[in-house]
């Protein structure tokens, strides 16, 4: 995952006026774990890493928009599904996605 893509995700979160500052800080802290987790998967599964990155970016944009909670749940479902096969080989990625998904779901959007 490129630094540019991570910056786009962070910018979308930071621009979301409806997310309280403490929640933004929490989400940004979780996102800081993203690059290393994706990098490990990308070493052997480049296309899967791209797909996971896409779902993370899409979910951040859904949260930033706050318009379609069903869109967020759909994207998070696809994200969780895309990492299932890495549960044993890349537990850090699975842990990141679990934490990230739970955090976004807790926003009640």
Backbone torsions as a table, in degrees:
resi	resn	phi	psi	omega
1	UNK	NA	130.7	-176.0
2	UNK	-78.1	156.5	176.2
3	UNK	-62.0	-34.5	179.3
4	UNK	-62.3	-43.3	180.0
5	UNK	-66.7	-41.3	177.8
6	UNK	-62.9	-40.8	179.0
7	UNK	-64.0	-37.5	176.7
8	UNK	-61.5	-42.4	179.6
9	UNK	-63.8	-48.2	-179.8
10	UNK	-62.1	-40.0	179.2
11	UNK	-63.1	-40.4	178.5
12	UNK	-62.5	-41.3	179.2
13	UNK	-66.9	-46.7	-178.1
14	UNK	-63.5	-31.1	-178.1
15	UNK	-81.2	-11.0	-177.2
16	UNK	-76.6	102.3	-177.7
17	UNK	-66.6	-25.8	-176.7
18	UNK	-80.3	-8.0	178.4
19	UNK	-94.6	122.1	179.5
20	UNK	-60.3	149.1	-177.6
21	UNK	-53.1	-38.6	-178.7
22	UNK	-68.8	-33.7	176.7
23	UNK	-70.9	-38.0	176.6
24	UNK	-60.7	-45.4	-179.8
25	UNK	-60.7	-41.4	178.9
26	UNK	-63.4	-45.0	180.0
27	UNK	-66.2	-42.1	178.8
28	UNK	-64.5	-34.5	176.9
29	UNK	-65.2	-40.5	177.7
30	UNK	-66.2	-41.7	-179.7
31	UNK	-63.7	-25.4	178.4
32	UNK	-63.4	-22.5	179.2
33	UNK	-83.0	-9.2	-172.9
34	UNK	-65.4	-53.2	-172.9
35	UNK	-55.9	-49.3	179.6
36	UNK	-63.4	-36.9	-179.4
37	UNK	-66.3	-43.6	179.2
38	UNK	-68.8	-38.7	-178.0
39	UNK	-59.2	-38.9	-180.0
40	UNK	-65.7	-41.3	178.8
41	UNK	-67.9	-40.2	-176.9
42	UNK	-62.0	-23.9	179.4
43	UNK	-60.6	-33.1	-177.2
44	UNK	-121.4	-16.6	-176.2
45	UNK	-136.8	69.5	-174.9
46	UNK	-55.9	-48.2	-176.8
47	UNK	-66.5	-40.1	177.0
48	UNK	-63.0	-41.3	178.6
49	UNK	-61.8	-40.5	177.5
50	UNK	-63.4	-42.6	179.9
51	UNK	-64.2	-45.3	178.9
52	UNK	-61.7	-44.3	178.1
53	UNK	-59.3	-41.8	179.1
54	UNK	-61.1	-45.3	-179.2
55	UNK	-65.5	-36.3	177.8
56	UNK	-65.9	-44.9	178.6
57	UNK	-62.9	-44.5	-179.5
58	UNK	-62.7	-40.0	-179.6
59	UNK	-67.5	-38.6	177.6
60	UNK	-63.1	-39.4	178.3
61	UNK	-68.7	-35.6	176.5
62	UNK	-63.5	-41.9	178.2
63	UNK	-64.7	-41.8	-178.7
64	UNK	-64.0	-35.4	-179.2
65	UNK	-75.1	-36.3	-178.6
66	UNK	56.3	27.5	-177.0
67	UNK	-102.8	-33.1	-172.2
68	UNK	-131.4	88.3	-179.7
69	UNK	-59.2	-31.4	178.9
70	UNK	-67.7	-30.5	176.4
71	UNK	-65.9	-41.5	178.0
72	UNK	-63.7	-46.6	-179.6
73	UNK	-62.8	-37.9	178.4
74	UNK	-63.3	-46.8	-179.0
75	UNK	-66.0	-42.1	179.2
76	UNK	-64.5	-36.5	176.2
77	UNK	-62.2	-43.4	177.9
78	UNK	-65.6	-38.6	178.3
79	UNK	-62.5	-49.4	179.2
80	UNK	-60.0	-41.0	179.8
81	UNK	-64.9	-37.5	-176.4
82	UNK	-70.0	-21.1	179.6
83	UNK	-100.4	-5.8	-177.6
84	UNK	-54.0	-41.5	-176.5
85	UNK	-71.4	-9.7	179.5
86	UNK	-101.7	7.9	-175.9
87	UNK	-55.7	-43.7	-178.4
88	UNK	-82.3	-41.8	-174.5
89	UNK	-82.3	-25.9	-178.6
90	UNK	-136.9	70.1	-177.2
91	UNK	-62.4	-26.8	178.6
92	UNK	-64.2	-40.1	179.8
93	UNK	-66.5	-44.0	179.0
94	UNK	-62.2	-42.3	178.6
95	UNK	-63.5	-42.0	178.5
96	UNK	-60.2	-49.6	-177.3
97	UNK	-63.1	-39.8	177.9
98	UNK	-62.2	-47.9	179.8
99	UNK	-64.1	-45.7	-179.6
100	UNK	-62.1	-46.8	-179.5
101	UNK	-63.2	-44.1	179.6
102	UNK	-62.9	-40.9	179.7
103	UNK	-63.4	-47.9	179.7
104	UNK	-64.7	-39.3	179.1
105	UNK	-65.4	-31.5	-178.8
106	UNK	-70.8	-14.3	179.9
107	UNK	-70.4	-17.5	177.3
108	UNK	65.1	32.8	-179.1
109	UNK	-77.3	NA	NA
